[in-house]
Amino acid sequence: MAIAPITGMLKKRFLFDLGFGISLGISAAYGFWYMHHLKIHDWQAKYYLKLEQEKNAAAQ
């Protein structure tokens, strides 16, 4: 009784790894953008707005 050859196993594994890697990368990028980057950008915009308001108040 011979063992049947395993065909297409490498291709299936490669496609699985590629799909999993792309999905994980997109999820990580989404998390970074909405959980970190936009919060830091909002904080920075508020900080510079506060500085500008203080500068305008001091000038008057």
Buried (B, 14 or more C-beta within 10 A) or exposed (E): EEEEEEEEEEEEEEEEEEEEEEEEEEEEEEEEEEEEEEEEEEEEEEEEEEEEEEEEEEEE
